[in-house]
C-alpha cells in the first residue's frame, strides 16, 4: 500500500507493523522516523544495517521472535534495505507478529525492485516514497529558521545555501547548524525562542522534552535560555525581551581576580590538565580582561599543551558557578 508523504499523519506503527521509507531524501526520512519514535514513548528501539542481518540472520530472528512479558513494544529500524532481504521479510510477515514494528530505510528503489513491489502490492504493508525537496521548499525552511533566530539574511544568500543541499533537508539543517555555530564563534549573545507553542498538543509534548532535543542539536552550546512563545497569543513575548536584556547585562559582567583564582585554582588542583609527553601543565594565575565580552586568561608554563576538551571543562565549571547563560565566553592560555 502506497502512502504519499503528506499522508504520513495517518501512519500508526501500532497498526502498521511493516513500513518502507525509500528515496534519496535522507533528511526527510530521518525526520519522519524521529517523529514516529517521539509519538510512541513506551517502545524499545533497535537499529540494524542490512549487512548485519544477512551476516547474522539467526541473531536477527532471535531478537524479533523472543519477547518477555515485561518488555515494551519493539520497533526495529533497518537501514540500507535492498532486495537482498526480501525473503527474510516475507518469512517474518507469514508469522503475523503484532507486537513488533519494522521500519525499512532504503535509498532509491527502481520500479522493478522486489522490495518496493512487495510493499506496494500488499495492503498490510506501507510504502512511502521520499522525493528530493524542491528549491522552494528548502528556501522556505531556511527562511523560517533564520527568522526564528532573528537573523537578517538576503534571499540571494539563502539561494546559495539551498543550492548546496541537493534536495535533501538533512543537508540543509546541517548547513544551518554550521551558520548558527558561526554566530556563537563570533561571540554573539543568544536567546532561543520557539514560536507557535499554542499549536502544540500539550498532552503529547512538553517544554522539558523539547528543550532537551534542541540542546542535543546545539551541543556543546547548551547554556542557552529556551523560551516557548506564541506571537498570535502574545504568550511569553515580553519574557524574550527580558531575557535578551539579561544576556546583554551578563555579557558586561565582571568577576574579580581574587574570586576567579580562589574558585578555579581549586578546580584545577582537583582536576589538573592531562600531561602531554610526560610534561605537566601548571596554571598559576587567572584574570578576566576588561573587554566587552567575558574573556578569561589563564597564565601557565605550557599553554600549547592545553587541549580543547580541558578548555571546555573549565568553561563548564565557570558556567556552573557564575551566571553566563546565553553568553559566549572566551578562554585564552598564555605563557607566564
Backbone as numpy.savetxt, mean C-alpha at the origin, in Angstrom:
# Nx Ny Nz CAx CAy CAz Cx Cy Cz
-19.16 -18.25 -17.16 -20.02 -17.06 -17.16 -19.12 -15.81 -17.16
-19.39 -14.91 -18.07 -18.57 -13.70 -18.21 -19.19 -12.54 -17.42
-18.37 -11.92 -16.60 -18.73 -10.68 -15.91 -17.94 -9.55 -16.57
-18.58 -8.43 -16.83 -17.85 -7.23 -17.22 -17.28 -6.60 -15.95
-16.23 -5.78 -16.10 -15.59 -5.19 -14.93 -16.56 -4.33 -14.12
-17.54 -3.69 -14.80 -18.50 -2.84 -14.07 -19.55 -3.69 -13.32
-19.57 -5.00 -13.55 -20.51 -5.88 -12.85 -19.90 -6.52 -11.60
-18.67 -6.14 -11.28 -17.97 -6.79 -10.18 -18.64 -6.61 -8.82
-19.51 -5.59 -8.71 -20.24 -5.40 -7.44 -21.11 -6.61 -7.13
-21.51 -7.35 -8.17 -22.37 -8.52 -7.98 -21.57 -9.75 -7.55
-20.23 -9.65 -7.65 -19.39 -10.81 -7.34 -19.34 -11.05 -5.83
-19.66 -12.27 -5.43 -19.65 -12.66 -4.02 -18.90 -13.98 -3.90
-17.73 -13.97 -3.28 -16.93 -15.20 -3.23 -17.55 -16.25 -2.32
-18.57 -15.88 -1.54 -19.28 -16.89 -0.76 -20.24 -17.69 -1.64
-20.59 -17.13 -2.80 -21.46 -17.83 -3.76 -20.69 -18.24 -5.01
-19.81 -17.36 -5.46 -18.99 -17.63 -6.65 -17.64 -18.17 -6.21
-17.50 -19.48 -6.17 -16.30 -20.09 -5.59 -15.11 -20.16 -6.55
-15.37 -19.97 -7.84 -14.28 -20.07 -8.82 -14.31 -18.83 -9.72
-13.26 -18.03 -9.65 -13.21 -16.75 -10.36 -11.91 -16.65 -11.14
-12.01 -16.25 -12.40 -10.83 -16.02 -13.24 -10.74 -14.54 -13.61
-9.66 -13.89 -13.20 -9.35 -12.53 -13.64 -8.23 -12.65 -14.68
-8.46 -12.15 -15.89 -7.38 -12.21 -16.88 -7.27 -10.89 -17.63
-6.08 -10.62 -18.17 -5.84 -9.40 -18.93 -4.54 -8.75 -18.52
-4.16 -7.72 -19.28 -2.86 -7.06 -19.07 -2.89 -6.01 -17.97
-4.09 -5.65 -17.49 -4.21 -4.58 -16.50 -3.99 -5.13 -15.09
-2.72 -5.36 -14.73 -2.40 -5.94 -13.42 -2.88 -5.07 -12.27
-2.79 -3.76 -12.44 -3.22 -2.84 -11.38 -4.68 -3.01 -11.04
-5.55 -3.10 -12.07 -6.99 -3.24 -11.85 -7.30 -4.59 -11.22
-6.61 -5.64 -11.65 -6.84 -6.98 -11.08 -6.46 -7.00 -9.59
-5.30 -6.45 -9.29 -4.84 -6.40 -7.89 -5.80 -5.60 -7.03
-6.29 -4.50 -7.58 -7.25 -3.64 -6.87 -8.51 -4.42 -6.51
-9.05 -5.17 -7.47 -10.28 -5.92 -7.24 -10.07 -7.06 -6.25
-8.92 -7.73 -6.32 -8.63 -8.81 -5.37 -8.55 -8.25 -3.95
-7.93 -7.08 -3.79 -7.85 -6.45 -2.47 -9.24 -6.07 -1.95
-10.11 -5.61 -2.85 -11.48 -5.28 -2.45 -12.22 -6.52 -1.94
-12.06 -7.61 -2.65 -12.71 -8.86 -2.24 -12.25 -9.27 -0.85
-10.94 -9.19 -0.64 -10.38 -9.57 0.66 -10.87 -8.64 1.77
-10.91 -7.33 1.49 -11.33 -6.36 2.52 -12.80 -6.51 2.88
-13.61 -6.98 1.95 -15.05 -7.16 2.22 -15.36 -8.46 2.94
-14.38 -9.35 3.03 -14.58 -10.65 3.68 -13.47 -10.85 4.70
-13.72 -10.38 5.93 -12.65 -10.34 6.93 -12.33 -11.72 7.52
-13.35 -12.57 7.72 -13.11 -13.86 8.37 -12.73 -14.93 7.35
-11.61 -14.71 6.69 -11.13 -15.65 5.69 -9.64 -15.88 5.85
-9.19 -17.03 5.39 -7.77 -17.36 5.38 -7.26 -17.26 3.94
-6.25 -16.42 3.70 -5.72 -16.20 2.35 -4.47 -17.03 2.14
-4.43 -17.75 1.03 -3.23 -18.49 0.64 -2.89 -18.13 -0.81
-1.63 -17.82 -1.06 -1.18 -17.46 -2.41 -0.34 -18.57 -3.01
-0.61 -18.87 -4.26 0.17 -19.86 -5.01 0.58 -19.26 -6.35
1.70 -19.73 -6.85 2.06 -19.50 -8.23 1.78 -20.81 -8.98
1.33 -20.70 -10.23 1.00 -21.92 -10.98 2.15 -22.93 -10.95
3.37 -22.44 -11.05 4.54 -23.32 -11.07 4.61 -24.17 -9.79
4.27 -23.56 -8.64 4.28 -24.30 -7.37 3.28 -25.44 -7.40
2.10 -25.17 -7.97 1.04 -26.18 -8.01 1.46 -27.36 -8.89
2.03 -27.06 -10.05 2.45 -28.12 -10.98 3.57 -28.96 -10.37
4.50 -28.30 -9.70 5.64 -29.02 -9.12 5.27 -29.82 -7.88
4.23 -29.35 -7.16 3.84 -30.05 -5.93 2.32 -30.06 -5.82
1.68 -30.78 -6.73 0.21 -30.81 -6.76 -0.37 -31.48 -5.52
0.37 -32.44 -4.96 -0.11 -33.15 -3.77 -0.31 -32.19 -2.60
0.68 -31.31 -2.37 0.55 -30.32 -1.29 -0.62 -29.38 -1.55
-0.81 -29.02 -2.80 -1.91 -28.14 -3.18 -3.26 -28.80 -2.88
-3.40 -30.06 -3.26 -4.65 -30.80 -2.98 -4.89 -30.92 -1.48
-3.83 -31.19 -0.73 -3.97 -31.31 0.73 -4.48 -30.02 1.34
-3.98 -28.89 0.85 -4.42 -27.58 1.36 -5.90 -27.35 1.06
-6.34 -27.77 -0.11 -7.73 -27.54 -0.51 -8.69 -28.47 0.22
-8.35 -29.75 0.28 -9.31 -30.74 0.78 -9.25 -30.95 2.28
-8.20 -30.43 2.95 -8.12 -30.58 4.41 -8.58 -29.29 5.07
-9.56 -29.41 5.95 -10.09 -28.22 6.64 -10.61 -28.64 8.00
-10.21 -27.89 9.04 -10.69 -28.19 10.39 -12.02 -27.47 10.64
-12.71 -27.89 11.68 -14.01 -27.28 12.02 -13.85 -25.84 12.46
-12.66 -25.50 12.97 -12.44 -24.16 13.53 -11.78 -23.20 12.55
-11.55 -23.66 11.34 -10.84 -22.84 10.36 -11.79 -21.93 9.60
-11.36 -20.70 9.31 -12.16 -19.77 8.52 -12.25 -20.25 7.07
-13.14 -19.61 6.32 -13.25 -19.92 4.89 -11.91 -19.64 4.21
-11.51 -20.53 3.33 -10.24 -20.37 2.61 -10.47 -19.65 1.30
-9.58 -18.70 1.00 -9.53 -18.08 -0.32 -8.12 -18.31 -0.86
-8.03 -19.03 -1.96 -6.73 -19.36 -2.55 -6.56 -18.56 -3.83
-5.50 -17.77 -3.88 -5.21 -16.92 -5.05 -4.06 -17.56 -5.83
-4.32 -17.85 -7.10 -3.32 -18.51 -7.95 -2.85 -17.53 -9.02
-1.58 -17.18 -8.95 -1.02 -16.19 -9.88 -0.47 -16.87 -11.13
-0.46 -16.11 -12.22 0.09 -16.56 -13.50 -0.51 -17.88 -13.97
-1.84 -18.02 -13.79 -2.53 -19.25 -14.19 -2.61 -19.33 -15.72
-2.39 -20.53 -16.25 -2.46 -20.77 -17.70 -3.22 -22.08 -17.95
-3.22 -22.50 -19.19 -3.91 -23.74 -19.57 -3.29 -24.97 -18.91
-2.10 -24.84 -18.37 -1.40 -26.00 -17.79 -2.12 -26.60 -16.59
-2.97 -25.81 -15.92 -3.63 -26.35 -14.72 -5.13 -26.56 -14.93
-5.58 -26.59 -16.17 -7.01 -26.81 -16.45 -7.49 -28.13 -15.88
-6.72 -29.19 -16.05 -7.12 -30.52 -15.54 -7.26 -30.52 -14.02
-6.35 -29.82 -13.35 -6.41 -29.73 -11.88 -7.68 -28.97 -11.46
-8.00 -27.89 -12.17 -9.20 -27.10 -11.85 -10.46 -27.94 -12.05
-10.52 -28.67 -13.16 -11.70 -29.51 -13.43 -11.88 -30.57 -12.35
-10.80 -31.12 -11.87 -10.87 -32.13 -10.81 -11.43 -31.53 -9.52
-11.00 -30.31 -9.20 -11.49 -29.62 -7.98 -12.98 -29.29 -8.12
-13.39 -28.82 -9.30 -14.80 -28.46 -9.54 -15.70 -29.68 -9.37
-15.24 -30.84 -9.82 -16.03 -32.08 -9.70 -16.31 -32.43 -8.25
-15.39 -32.06 -7.35 -15.56 -32.37 -5.92 -16.64 -31.49 -5.28
-17.01 -30.39 -5.97 -18.08 -29.48 -5.51 -17.84 -28.98 -4.07
-16.66 -28.40 -3.87 -16.31 -27.86 -2.55 -16.95 -26.48 -2.39
-17.61 -26.25 -1.26 -18.34 -24.98 -1.06 -17.65 -24.03 -0.09
-16.73 -24.53 0.74 -16.13 -23.67 1.76 -14.75 -23.14 1.34
-14.46 -23.23 0.05 -13.19 -22.71 -0.49 -13.48 -21.90 -1.75
-12.81 -20.78 -1.89 -12.91 -19.98 -3.13 -11.54 -19.91 -3.77
-11.51 -20.08 -5.09 -10.25 -19.98 -5.84 -10.33 -18.81 -6.80
-9.33 -17.92 -6.71 -9.24 -16.77 -7.62 -8.00 -16.96 -8.48
-8.20 -17.04 -9.79 -7.09 -17.24 -10.73 -6.74 -15.90 -11.38
-5.49 -15.51 -11.24 -5.01 -14.25 -11.80 -4.09 -14.57 -12.99
-4.60 -14.28 -14.19 -3.86 -14.64 -15.41 -3.51 -13.42 -16.23
-2.49 -13.58 -17.08 -2.16 -12.54 -18.05 -3.17 -12.62 -19.20
-2.86 -12.02 -20.33 -3.76 -12.10 -21.48 -3.99 -13.56 -21.89
-5.26 -13.92 -22.10 -5.59 -15.26 -22.57 -6.29 -15.15 -23.92
-5.81 -15.89 -24.90 -6.43 -15.86 -26.21 -7.79 -16.56 -26.18
-8.61 -16.31 -27.22 -9.96 -16.89 -27.28 -9.91 -18.42 -27.26
-8.86 -18.98 -27.85 -8.76 -20.45 -27.91 -8.18 -21.05 -26.62
-7.89 -20.22 -25.63 -7.35 -20.70 -24.36 -8.34 -21.66 -23.68
-7.86 -22.82 -23.26 -8.72 -23.80 -22.57 -9.21 -23.26 -21.23
-8.34 -22.53 -20.53 -8.70 -21.96 -19.23 -9.81 -20.93 -19.39
-9.63 -20.03 -20.32 -10.65 -19.00 -20.57 -11.97 -19.63 -21.02
-11.89 -20.60 -21.90 -13.09 -21.27 -22.42 -13.86 -21.97 -21.30
-13.12 -22.63 -20.40 -13.74 -23.33 -19.27 -14.56 -22.37 -18.41
-13.99 -21.22 -18.10 -14.67 -20.26 -17.22 -15.79 -19.51 -17.94
-15.66 -19.29 -19.23 -16.70 -18.57 -19.97 -17.95 -19.43 -20.19
-17.77 -20.72 -20.39 -18.90 -21.59 -20.75 -19.62 -22.18 -19.55
-18.93 -22.32 -18.43 -19.54 -22.92 -17.24 -20.23 -21.84 -16.40
-21.54 -21.98 -16.19 -22.32 -20.95 -15.47 -21.99 -20.89 -14.00
-21.31 -21.91 -13.48 -20.93 -21.90 -12.06 -19.63 -21.13 -11.83
-18.93 -20.85 -12.93 -17.65 -20.16 -12.84 -17.79 -18.72 -13.33
-16.92 -17.85 -12.82 -16.96 -16.43 -13.20 -15.67 -16.06 -13.90
-15.81 -15.41 -15.04 -14.66 -14.99 -15.84 -14.74 -13.48 -16.05
-13.68 -12.75 -15.66 -13.69 -11.29 -15.75 -12.47 -10.82 -16.55
-12.69 -10.26 -17.74 -11.57 -9.69 -18.50 -11.21 -8.29 -18.00
-9.91 -8.01 -17.90 -9.45 -6.68 -17.48 -8.62 -6.08 -18.61
-9.28 -5.17 -19.32 -8.60 -4.52 -20.45 -7.79 -3.34 -19.96
-6.86 -2.89 -20.79 -6.01 -1.74 -20.43 -6.87 -0.51 -20.17
-6.51 0.26 -19.15 -7.22 1.52 -18.87 -6.94 2.51 -20.00
-7.95 3.26 -20.37 -7.75 4.29 -21.39 -6.98 5.46 -20.79
-6.38 6.27 -21.65 -5.65 7.45 -21.19 -6.57 8.39 -20.41
-7.84 8.44 -20.82 -8.80 9.32 -20.15 -9.06 8.86 -18.71
-9.21 7.54 -18.52 -9.44 7.00 -17.16 -8.23 7.28 -16.28
-7.03 6.99 -16.78 -5.82 7.22 -15.99 -5.62 8.70 -15.69
-5.94 9.54 -16.65 -5.80 10.98 -16.45 -6.72 11.46 -15.33
-7.96 10.95 -15.33 -8.90 11.34 -14.26 -8.45 10.82 -12.90
-7.89 9.61 -12.87 -7.38 9.06 -11.61 -6.22 9.91 -11.08
-5.31 10.30 -11.97 -4.16 11.11 -11.57 -4.62 12.48 -11.08
-5.55 13.09 -11.82 -6.06 14.42 -11.43 -6.70 14.37 -10.04
-7.48 13.30 -9.81 -8.15 13.15 -8.51 -7.14 13.02 -7.37
-6.07 12.24 -7.60 -5.05 12.05 -6.56 -4.35 13.36 -6.23
-3.99 14.12 -7.26 -3.32 15.41 -7.01 -4.27 16.39 -6.32
-5.53 16.37 -6.72 -6.51 17.29 -6.12 -6.71 16.97 -4.65
-6.80 15.66 -4.32 -6.99 15.25 -2.93 -5.84 15.72 -2.04
-4.64 15.78 -2.61 -3.46 16.19 -1.84 -3.12 17.67 -2.03
-4.07 18.39 -2.65 -3.93 19.84 -2.83 -2.64 20.20 -3.58
-2.32 19.40 -4.60 -1.12 19.66 -5.40 -1.53 20.22 -6.75
-0.98 21.37 -7.10 -1.29 21.99 -8.38 -0.38 21.42 -9.46
-0.99 20.93 -10.54 -0.21 20.34 -11.63 -0.95 20.57 -12.95
-0.22 20.82 -14.00 -0.84 21.09 -15.30 -1.30 19.79 -15.96
-2.27 19.91 -16.87 -2.74 18.75 -17.60 -1.63 18.15 -18.47
-0.75 19.01 -18.96 0.37 18.52 -19.78 1.26 17.57 -18.98
1.52 17.91 -17.71 2.34 17.04 -16.87 1.60 15.75 -16.50
0.28 15.86 -16.30 -0.51 14.65 -16.05 -0.42 13.71 -17.25
-0.51 14.29 -18.45 -0.42 13.47 -19.67 0.92 12.76 -19.77
2.00 13.43 -19.35 3.33 12.80 -19.37 3.37 11.59 -18.43
2.74 11.73 -17.26 2.70 10.63 -16.30 1.89 9.47 -16.87
0.71 9.79 -17.43 -0.18 8.77 -17.97 0.48 8.00 -19.10
1.26 8.68 -19.94 1.91 8.03 -21.09 2.92 6.97 -20.66
3.42 7.07 -19.43 4.39 6.09 -18.94 3.73 4.81 -18.41
2.40 4.82 -18.31 1.71 3.76 -17.57 1.24 2.57 -18.40
1.25 2.69 -19.72 0.86 1.59 -20.61 -0.51 1.01 -20.26
-1.45 1.88 -19.88 -2.81 1.43 -19.62 -2.99 0.64 -18.34
-2.03 0.70 -17.42 -2.09 -0.07 -16.17 -2.17 0.87 -14.98
-3.30 0.83 -14.26 -3.46 1.75 -13.12 -2.50 1.43 -11.97
-2.01 0.18 -11.92 -1.00 -0.15 -10.90 0.27 0.64 -11.11
0.68 0.76 -12.38 1.86 1.57 -12.71 1.60 3.03 -12.37
0.39 3.51 -12.66 0.04 4.90 -12.35 0.17 5.16 -10.85
-0.36 4.25 -10.04 -0.30 4.45 -8.58 1.15 4.48 -8.08
1.98 3.63 -8.67 3.40 3.65 -8.29 4.07 4.97 -8.67
3.70 5.50 -9.85 4.25 6.79 -10.28 3.80 7.91 -9.34
2.53 7.86 -8.93 2.01 8.90 -8.02 2.70 8.82 -6.67
2.95 7.58 -6.18 3.65 7.43 -4.91 5.07 7.99 -4.98
5.71 7.83 -6.15 7.04 8.41 -6.33 7.00 9.93 -6.23
5.95 10.52 -6.81 5.80 11.98 -6.78 5.58 12.45 -5.35
4.71 11.72 -4.60 4.45 12.12 -3.22 5.70 11.92 -2.35
6.50 10.92 -2.73 7.78 10.69 -2.05 8.70 11.89 -2.26
8.68 12.44 -3.48 9.48 13.63 -3.77 9.04 14.82 -2.93
7.72 14.92 -2.72 7.20 16.01 -1.89 7.80 15.93 -0.49
7.85 14.70 0.05 8.40 14.53 1.39 9.91 14.78 1.40
10.58 14.33 0.34 12.04 14.55 0.27 12.38 16.03 0.14
11.46 16.79 -0.46 11.67 18.24 -0.56 11.23 18.97 0.70
10.89 18.17 1.73 10.64 18.69 3.08 9.43 19.61 3.14
8.32 19.14 2.62 7.06 19.86 2.75 6.24 19.23 3.87
5.54 20.06 4.64 4.64 19.55 5.66 3.46 18.84 5.01
2.92 17.81 5.70 1.87 16.99 5.09 0.70 16.79 6.05
-0.51 16.96 5.50 -1.75 16.54 6.15 -2.54 15.77 5.10
-2.96 14.55 5.41 -3.73 13.75 4.45 -5.22 13.86 4.79
-6.02 14.27 3.81 -7.47 14.39 3.98 -8.16 13.43 3.02
-8.96 12.53 3.54 -9.70 11.56 2.73 -11.12 12.07 2.59
-11.47 12.47 1.37 -12.79 13.09 1.12 -13.87 12.03 0.89
-15.14 12.48 0.87 -16.33 11.67 0.59 -16.55 10.57 1.62
-16.15 10.84 2.87 -16.33 9.84 3.93 -17.81 9.60 4.21
-18.67 10.51 3.85 -20.12 10.35 4.06 -20.71 9.23 3.20
-20.00 8.84 2.12 -20.50 7.81 1.22 -20.07 6.40 1.63
-19.22 6.30 2.64 -18.69 4.99 3.05 -19.67 4.27 3.96
-19.79 2.96 3.76 -20.62 2.12 4.63 -19.87 1.90 5.94
-20.32 2.56 7.02 -19.60 2.53 8.30 -19.65 1.16 8.98
-20.59 0.30 8.57 -20.65 -1.04 9.15 -19.55 -1.94 8.61
-19.11 -1.66 7.39 -18.07 -2.49 6.77 -16.68 -1.89 6.92
-16.60 -0.55 7.00 -15.30 0.12 7.02 -15.22 1.09 8.19
-14.04 1.28 8.72 -13.83 2.25 9.79 -12.54 3.01 9.55
-12.41 4.13 10.24 -11.25 5.01 10.02 -9.94 4.34 10.41
-9.98 3.47 11.41 -8.74 2.79 11.85 -8.18 1.92 10.74
-9.04 1.09 10.13 -8.57 0.20 9.05 -8.09 1.00 7.85
-8.84 2.05 7.50 -8.45 2.89 6.36 -7.10 3.55 6.61
-6.92 4.06 7.84 -5.66 4.73 8.19 -4.48 3.77 8.07
-4.67 2.53 8.54 -3.61 1.53 8.45 -3.24 1.25 7.00
-4.25 1.15 6.13 -3.99 0.87 4.71 -3.26 2.02 4.05
-3.66 3.25 4.39 -3.00 4.43 3.83 -1.54 4.48 4.26
-1.29 4.19 5.54 0.09 4.27 6.04 0.95 3.12 5.53
0.32 2.01 5.16 1.07 0.94 4.49 1.61 1.44 3.16
0.80 2.25 2.47 1.20 2.79 1.16 2.25 3.88 1.28
2.18 4.68 2.37 3.10 5.82 2.50 4.35 5.47 3.30
4.43 4.23 3.81 5.60 3.83 4.61 6.89 4.06 3.80
7.99 4.49 4.46 8.16 4.63 5.91 7.67 5.95 6.49
6.96 6.78 5.69 6.48 8.07 6.17 5.09 7.88 6.80
5.06 7.42 8.05 3.79 7.07 8.69 3.36 8.07 9.77
4.26 8.98 10.14 3.92 9.97 11.17 3.19 11.15 10.53
1.99 10.87 10.04 1.19 11.85 9.31 -0.25 11.80 9.80
-0.88 12.94 9.96 -2.30 12.97 10.35 -3.16 12.60 9.16
-4.11 11.69 9.39 -5.07 11.29 8.35 -6.46 11.68 8.84
-7.10 12.59 8.12 -8.43 13.07 8.51 -9.46 12.64 7.48
-10.60 12.16 7.96 -11.66 11.67 7.07 -12.76 12.73 7.02
-12.96 13.28 5.83 -13.81 14.47 5.70 -14.89 14.26 4.64
-15.81 15.20 4.61 -16.81 15.28 3.53 -17.01 16.75 3.21
-16.64 17.13 2.00 -16.78 18.53 1.61 -18.26 18.92 1.51
-19.09 18.01 0.98 -20.52 18.34 0.81 -21.25 18.43 2.15
-20.85 17.56 3.10 -21.50 17.55 4.43 -20.77 18.46 5.43
-19.69 19.10 4.95 -18.88 19.98 5.81 -18.39 19.24 7.07
-17.98 18.00 6.86 -17.52 17.16 7.96 -16.02 17.30 8.14
-15.59 17.80 9.31 -14.19 17.94 9.71 -13.37 18.84 8.78
-14.02 19.72 8.05 -13.30 20.62 7.15 -12.37 21.54 7.94
-12.89 22.10 9.02 -12.08 23.02 9.83 -10.92 22.30 10.52
-11.12 21.00 10.79 -10.04 20.23 11.41 -8.82 20.15 10.48
-9.09 20.09 9.18 -7.98 20.05 8.21 -7.18 21.35 8.30
-7.91 22.47 8.38 -7.25 23.78 8.49 -6.47 23.86 9.79
-7.10 23.41 10.89 -6.43 23.44 12.19 -5.15 22.59 12.18
-5.24 21.40 11.57 -4.07 20.52 11.54 -2.97 21.09 10.65
-3.35 21.75 9.56 -2.35 22.39 8.69 -1.61 23.49 9.46
-2.34 24.24 10.28 -1.73 25.28 11.12 -0.78 24.64 12.15
-1.23 23.51 12.73 -0.39 22.81 13.71 0.90 22.29 13.08
0.79 21.78 11.85 1.99 21.30 11.14 2.95 22.45 10.90
2.41 23.60 10.52 3.25 24.79 10.30 3.98 25.18 11.59
3.26 25.12 12.72 3.88 25.47 14.01 4.96 24.45 14.37
4.68 23.18 14.12 5.67 22.14 14.45 6.94 22.29 13.62
6.78 22.76 12.39 7.95 22.92 11.53 8.92 23.97 12.06
8.41 24.92 12.82 9.27 25.98 13.37 9.62 25.74 14.84
9.23 24.58 15.38 9.52 24.31 16.79 11.00 23.98 16.99
11.50 24.27 18.18 12.91 24.00 18.48 13.03 23.20 19.77
14.04 22.32 19.79 14.35 21.53 20.99 15.70 22.01 21.50
15.79 22.26 22.78 17.05 22.77 23.33 18.15 21.72 23.17
19.39 22.20 23.03 20.54 21.29 22.86 20.68 20.36 24.05
20.44 20.89 25.24 20.55 20.07 26.45 19.55 18.93 26.45
18.29 19.24 26.12 17.24 18.21 26.10 17.54 17.15 25.04
18.01 17.60 23.87 18.34 16.66 22.79 19.43 15.68 23.22
20.49 16.20 23.82 21.61 15.36 24.23 21.24 14.42 25.37
20.47 14.91 26.34 20.07 14.05 27.46 19.25 12.85 26.95
18.33 13.12 26.05 17.45 12.06 25.56 18.15 11.14 24.56
18.72 11.72 23.51 19.25 10.90 22.42 20.54 10.17 22.78
21.39 10.77 23.60 22.62 10.06 23.97 22.32 8.81 24.80
21.24 8.87 25.60 20.80 7.67 26.33 20.30 6.60 25.36
19.53 7.05 24.35 19.02 6.12 23.33 20.19 5.46 22.58
21.18 6.28 22.22 22.34 5.79 21.47 23.19 4.85 22.32
23.28 5.15 23.63 24.03 4.27 24.54 23.38 2.89 24.61
22.03 2.85 24.66 21.31 1.58 24.73 21.36 0.83 23.40
21.26 1.58 22.29 21.29 0.96 20.95 22.29 1.72 20.09
23.56 1.37 20.19 24.59 2.10 19.43 24.55 1.74 17.95
25.16 2.56 17.10 25.24 2.24 15.67 26.01 0.92 15.47
25.61 0.10 14.52 26.34 -1.15 14.27 27.75 -0.87 13.78
28.67 -1.72 14.18 30.06 -1.55 13.75 30.21 -1.89 12.27
31.18 -1.27 11.62 31.47 -1.51 10.21 32.96 -1.81 10.07
33.28 -3.00 9.53 34.68 -3.40 9.35 35.46 -3.34 10.66
34.78 -3.68 11.75 35.43 -3.68 13.06 35.58 -2.31 13.68
35.06 -1.27 13.03 35.15 0.09 13.57 33.82 0.51 14.17
33.87 1.25 15.27 32.68 1.64 16.01 32.43 3.15 15.88
31.21 3.50 15.57 30.83 4.92 15.47 30.48 5.42 16.86
31.09 6.55 17.24 30.80 7.15 18.54 30.21 8.54 18.33
28.94 8.70 18.73 28.26 9.99 18.60 28.47 10.77 19.91
29.05 11.96 19.80 29.46 12.71 20.99 28.50 13.86 21.35
27.87 14.44 20.32 27.17 15.70 20.57 26.06 15.88 19.53
24.93 16.44 19.95 23.76 16.61 19.05 23.20 18.01 19.24
22.81 18.63 18.12 22.19 19.97 18.22 21.23 20.18 17.06
20.27 21.07 17.28 19.34 21.43 16.21 19.78 22.75 15.59
19.84 22.77 14.26 20.25 23.99 13.55 19.11 25.00 13.50
19.44 26.29 13.43 18.40 27.35 13.37 17.83 27.50 11.95
17.22 26.45 11.44 16.65 26.46 10.08 15.13 26.53 10.15
14.50 26.76 8.99 13.04 26.87 8.94 12.36 25.53 9.21
13.04 24.44 8.88 12.50 23.10 9.10 13.42 22.35 10.05
12.88 21.45 10.89 13.70 20.74 11.88 14.89 20.02 11.25
16.07 20.44 11.63 17.32 19.85 11.13 18.21 19.55 12.31
18.52 18.27 12.51 19.31 17.83 13.65 20.68 17.34 13.16
21.75 17.80 13.83 23.10 17.40 13.45 23.70 16.54 14.56
24.26 15.39 14.16 24.93 14.47 15.07 26.43 14.53 14.77
27.22 14.91 15.76 28.68 14.97 15.59 29.30 13.66 16.09
30.08 13.01 15.21 30.63 11.70 15.55 31.99 11.50 14.88
32.64 10.38 15.22 33.99 10.15 14.71 34.00 9.58 13.27
32.96 8.78 12.92 32.93 8.12 11.60 31.53 8.29 10.96
31.18 9.50 10.55 29.83 9.74 10.01 29.53 8.92 8.75
30.57 8.57 8.00 30.35 7.83 6.74 29.83 6.41 6.98
29.94 5.92 8.20 29.50 4.56 8.51 28.08 4.49 9.09
27.43 5.61 9.22 26.03 5.61 9.69 25.13 5.14 8.55
24.40 4.05 8.79 23.51 3.51 7.76 22.14 4.17 7.81
21.44 4.11 6.68 20.11 4.74 6.60 19.14 4.14 7.62
19.25 2.84 7.86 18.35 2.19 8.82 18.54 2.75 10.23
19.81 3.07 10.58 20.05 3.63 11.92 19.59 5.09 11.98
19.77 5.81 10.90 19.27 7.18 10.83 17.75 7.21 11.00
17.06 6.24 10.36 15.60 6.17 10.49 15.20 5.80 11.92
16.02 4.93 12.55 15.77 4.56 13.94 15.81 5.79 14.84
16.83 6.63 14.65 16.93 7.85 15.46 15.78 8.81 15.18
15.38 8.90 13.91 14.25 9.77 13.57 12.98 9.29 14.25
12.76 7.97 14.25 11.57 7.42 14.90 11.59 7.68 16.40
12.78 7.62 17.00 12.90 7.91 18.43 12.56 9.38 18.71
13.02 10.26 17.83 12.69 11.68 17.97 11.18 11.90 17.87
10.56 11.24 16.91 9.11 11.40 16.71 8.30 10.84 17.88
8.82 9.77 18.49 8.10 9.19 19.63 8.19 10.08 20.87
9.23 10.90 20.94 9.44 11.76 22.11 8.83 13.15 21.91
8.99 13.70 20.71 8.53 15.07 20.44 7.46 15.07 19.35
6.68 16.13 19.32 5.57 16.22 18.37 6.06 16.73 17.01
6.24 15.79 16.08 6.64 16.15 14.72 5.69 15.58 13.66
4.46 15.29 14.05 3.49 14.69 13.12 3.28 15.60 11.90
3.46 15.02 10.72 3.27 15.76 9.48 4.46 16.62 9.08
5.53 16.54 9.87 6.68 17.42 9.65 7.89 16.59 9.21
8.57 16.97 8.13 9.79 16.28 7.73 10.95 16.66 8.66
11.78 15.70 8.98 12.96 15.94 9.82 14.21 15.58 9.02
15.18 16.47 9.02 16.46 16.17 8.38 17.50 15.82 9.46
18.19 14.71 9.24 19.26 14.31 10.14 20.57 14.32 9.37
21.57 15.01 9.93 22.90 15.04 9.33 23.92 14.48 10.31
24.92 13.80 9.78 26.00 13.26 10.62 27.31 13.88 10.15
27.98 14.56 11.05 29.20 15.31 10.73 30.36 14.84 11.61
31.54 14.98 11.06 32.74 14.57 11.81 33.04 15.61 12.87
33.29 15.14 14.08 33.59 16.06 15.19 35.05 16.45 15.15
